[in-house]
Amino acid sequence: MAVLFPVIGHWFRRPNGTLFEVVAVDEDGGTIEIQQFDGTIDEIDFESWPDMLLIEVDAPEDWSGSVDMDPEDYTGRRRSDIPNGYYDPLAFLDKV
C-alpha cells in the first residue's frame, strides 16, 4: 500500500469511516493539523501518519458539517439560494 502524503486541502477517510481535511502541516514541529467533518481540530505527528491506513477521498458534498451558522446568518435573497444540506427543519425549536 502506498503512503499518502498530507497535503493541505486534501480529504481523507480513516478505516472507521471518519472524514477529515488536512488544514496545516508544521514541518519544523513534525505535526499535521486536521479538521474533522464535524469541525473538531486535531493534531497528528509525522511518525503516526503512515500507520493510519488512510484513503484519500473527495471533499464531502454536504459542506455544512463543520460550518457553525444558523439559517438567519445566510444572506441569500431567496430560499432557493440556500445550498443543499444547509437548512435544518428543526432549527426553529431552539428559538424560544
N, C-alpha and C positions, 0 to 999 in steps of 0.2 A: 504494500500500500504506500502510495506517495505521501510525503509530508506536505500539508498545505501551509503556506506562509500566511502570517497575519497581515492583511492589507487593510488599511483604514477604508471604511465604507463597505467592505465585503461582509456578507451574512453567512453564518454557519449554523449547523444543527448538531447538537450533541446526540449520543446514542439514545438518551431518554426522551428525545423529541424537543428539547428546549432550543428556541431560536435566539441568536444574539448577533449583534453587529460589532465589528472592531471599530472603536472610536478613537483610539490613540495607541501609539507604540513608543515606549520610552527605551531607547537602545542603551542609554547610559545607566538607567536603573534596572534594566533587564526585565521589564514588565510590559504587558499588553492590557490595555483597558478596554473592557467590553460593556455594552449596554444590552441587556436582555429585552425581549419584545415588550415586557410589562414596564420597562423603564428603569429597572434595577441596574445600578452600575457595579461592576466587579473588576477585579484585577487578577491576572494570571501571570505567573513568571514564565520566562522563556523555556526553562527546563521542562515544565509541565505541559507545554503546548503540544509537542509531538505525541504524548501519551493519551490525549483526549479523544482520539478516534473520531475526528470531526468530518462532516460532509459539507462542502460548500454549496449553498443554495441561493436562489434568487431572493431579493427583498420581498417581504410579505405584501400582498395586495392591500390588506387592511392595515394601513399606516397608523391607525388611531390607537394602537396598543400602548405606545409609550408617550402619547401626547396627552397632556393634562389640560384639557379645555372643556368648558361647558358649551352647550349649543348657543347660548347667548353671546359667547365670545367670537363666534364665527360671524364675519361681516358680509357674507354673501347677500345679494339682493333678493333672490327668490329661494324658496325651499329646495328647488331642483338644483341650486348651486352647491348644496352641501354634498361633499364627496361620499361615495358609498362606504358604509361601515361606520359612519360618524354618528348619526342620530341614534340615540338610545330612547325608546319609547317610555322607559321607566324613570327617565331623568327628572320628571316633574315631581316624583314622590318626595325628594328631599327639599323641595321648595315650599315649606310650610309657612 
